[in-house]
Amino acid sequence: MDYQYPISLDWSTEETVDVINFFECIEKAYEKGIDRIQLMNAYRRFKEIVPSKAEEKSIGNEFEEVSGYSTYRVIKKAKTSEELHIVKM
């Protein structure tokens, strides 16, 4: 990983760690696959920190620009494929 995660200075240390964990889950979905429940738990925590759809989209776009990984596509696949145990992009 040769990029920085998009984080806000308004977040607490715990919130920053949880957002980074969410981004790491997105990376795992692309690189080797991730347990759907683990991914959705990380997403739920992310949404507690970033409840605004507009802010979620903005942060997701920033992350995609630096990493090439789409948070939107991963979460969409996880939500629409409830029978999946592993989410792999």
C-alpha positions, -999 to 999 in steps of 0.1 A, spaced: 0 0 0 16 32 -11 -12 56 -4 -29 74 26 -64 67 37 -88 96 36 -94 105 72 -109 135 90 -92 155 118 -126 157 134 -126 119 142 -114 105 175 -85 81 175 -109 52 179 -131 64 150 -100 68 128 -89 33 136 -124 20 128 -125 38 94 -91 25 85 -103 -10 94 -132 -5 70 -108 5 42 -87 -26 50 -118 -47 46 -125 -32 12 -89 -40 2 -93 -76 14 -124 -80 -7 -104 -71 -38 -72 -89 -29 -83 -123 -14 -119 -121 -3 -135 -113 30 -162 -127 52 -194 -109 44 -204 -105 81 -170 -90 90 -173 -66 61 -208 -55 70 -199 -50 106 -171 -28 96 -194 -9 72 -220 -4 100 -193 11 122 -182 33 93 -217 45 89 -219 54 126 -189 76 121 -199 89 86 -237 90 86 -241 114 57 -245 98 23 -228 128 7 -198 125 30 -197 87 25 -196 92 -12 -169 118 -10 -147 97 13 -153 66 -9 -143 85 -40 -112 98 -24 -103 62 -13 -110 49 -49 -88 76 -64 -58 67 -43 -63 29 -41 -83 19 -72 -108 1 -49 -145 10 -49 -162 10 -15 -195 14 -33 -191 -17 -55 -179 -39 -26 -208 -29 -3 -233 -31 -31 -222 -67 -39 -223 -76 -2 -258 -62 2 -272 -78 -29 -256 -112 -24 -268 -121 10 -262 -158 3 -225 -152 -2 -203 -160 28 -172 -145 12 -172 -112 -8 -146 -113 -35 -142 -87 -62 
